[in-house]
Amino acid sequence: MSNKGIIGVAGSGAMGSGIALVAASAGHHVLIFDANPLALDKAVSSINDILTKSVAKGKLTDDAGKLILDRIKTIDSVAGFSTCRLIIEAIIENIDIKKSLFKSIEAVVEPSCILATNTSSLSVVSVASACQNRGRVLGIHFFNPANLMPLVEIIPAFTTDENTVSQARAMIDSWGKITVLAKDTPGFIVNRIARPFYGEAIRIYEEGIADFATIDWAMKEFGGFKMGPFELMDFIGNDINYKVTETVWEQFFYDPRYRPSLTQKRLYEAGLFGRKSGRGYYNYGPDSSVPEPVKNEYLGKAIFTRVLVMLINEAVDALYLKIATASDIETSMMKGVNYPKGLLKWADEMGVDKVLSVLNSLQTDYQEDRYRPSLLLKKWQLKNLSSSTINHSRCLQSCDLFCRVPQFFQQAV
Ligand SMILES: NC(=O)c1ccc[n+]([C@@H]2O[C@H](COP(=O)([O-])OP(=O)(O)OC[C@H]3O[C@@H](n4cnc5c(N)ncnc54)[C@H](O)[C@@H]3O)[C@@H](O)[C@H]2O)c1
């Protein structure tokens, strides 16, 4: 057996099977557990399929593929996790079920074993609260499909030991992933900052400004995004995307900036999940045709600008609230959701004056808190960082003490 340490994976669905494959490919022996034995069989067969395809494409030798598969074993109870060095939980997104699982896992593992949750939207500290030793619990958030997506968010909770964070991060780095550090707040980095890509696009549709195809065309044509918001929601699944939006909104104490849309809720209720159900915003049936966008440049640029400033506002606010460093925010959006460029860099290119003027006019028109600009954008404007285009490095550095101290206090001292 290798001396790399045994990795446990709890939950063998879409994420668990991908994570098991990543760990085994990095040379670890992996134990996977699922409450549903059929899910375990399915996971092993889907891992086998992926490896077989890699061998057929010449990316892997036959022997290497067999070795990876041999390293993965299924277990029928959490007692089998007793020798693991790190266990990553990827079961159903339900806080009570996750807490109960963590409690039962902690009862069988060594004191040095690190316990991680792959939750997309629940609080890591709340999961950790089920354990006696909360210092060993953190969030390790992979993206789907875990074997292909390079980004992993590392999320220490209030109670996580520093040693746990450094060990876990070093382990995931050694698997060839790109790790970023995120605060334990709703949506962490990517699922927080990306919300307007979906929400603002749906809002534009609901207002009758443009149809799905036109909005998708605008974001690809003028923003260089690989997929438009509606194509992407259909790809992710409207069930998953709607639930993440709803949970993030609830956990932000119903902040209107994150409010879900009725359009997506109705699709979710109707079971129109997207590609996997044959219909979502688009129809994927055999006789379906691809709708034509209205390729009007003025309209397209207006749509793109409105969505982009909302994304920039989220990224800048995440920086202001120290959810992550500037460079981790940039990396996250490019490696976690394939954005063509970092949003802070985009803010530089557009200029803070322009970003703020679009946000301010949206807020004036709609009189909604949804469009309130981040305080950090206003601070940047105050420092005249926007009169010409902001130098990117200055933009990153300018999240300094001055920017952090509200104007009232600056005047008072
Ligand atoms: N799907 C995504 O795009 C994605 C991305 C990142 C993170 N996540 C998170 O990863 C986790 C898993 O998501 P998924 O998409 O793989 O779900 P999934 O539905 O594909 O798989 C979940 C698995 O957990 C099993 N399970 C349920 N309760 C269990 C229990 N008590 N003990 C053991 N196994 C149990 C189920 O049988 C199922 O096989 C969730 O927390 C989700 O938020 C999902």
The ligand as a Gaussian input file, in Angstrom:
#p B3LYP/6-31G(d) Opt

LIG

0 1
 N      -23.148000      18.789000      -8.423000
 C      -22.411000      19.886000      -8.389000
 O      -22.297000      20.626000      -9.373000
 C      -21.653000      20.215000      -7.123000
 C      -20.508000      21.023000      -7.203000
 C      -19.774000      21.288000      -6.043000
 C      -20.220000      20.795000      -4.826000
 N      -21.368000      20.040000      -4.770000
 C      -21.761000      19.522000      -3.444000
 O      -21.319000      18.180000      -3.349000
 C      -22.252000      17.414000      -2.577000
 C      -22.743000      16.246000      -3.403000
 O      -23.320000      16.704000      -4.580000
 P      -23.574000      15.723000      -5.821000
 O      -23.969000      16.581000      -6.961000
 O      -22.452000      14.774000      -5.954000
 O      -24.848000      14.918000      -5.305000
 P      -25.409000      13.519000      -5.824000
 O      -26.866000      13.560000      -5.576000
 O      -24.916000      13.209000      -7.199000
 O      -24.734000      12.452000      -4.817000
 C      -24.988000      12.443000      -3.438000
 C      -24.757000      11.022000      -2.932000
 O      -24.837000      11.046000      -1.505000
 C      -25.455000       9.836000      -1.099000
 N      -25.935000      10.001000       0.266000
 C      -27.024000      10.696000       0.678000
 N      -27.091000      10.652000       2.028000
 C      -26.034000       9.932000       2.464000
 C      -25.556000       9.564000       3.742000
 N      -26.191000       9.919000       4.858000
 N      -24.425000       8.847000       3.832000
 C      -23.757000       8.462000       2.703000
 N      -24.177000       8.769000       1.447000
 C      -25.289000       9.524000       1.347000
 C      -26.528000       9.569000      -2.123000
 O      -26.896000       8.213000      -2.150000
 C      -25.817000      10.018000      -3.423000
 O      -25.188000       8.934000      -4.049000
 C      -23.320000      18.395000      -2.142000
 O      -22.995000      18.909000      -0.887000
 C      -23.244000      19.487000      -3.207000
 O      -23.706000      20.727000      -2.734000
 C      -22.075000      19.722000      -5.894000

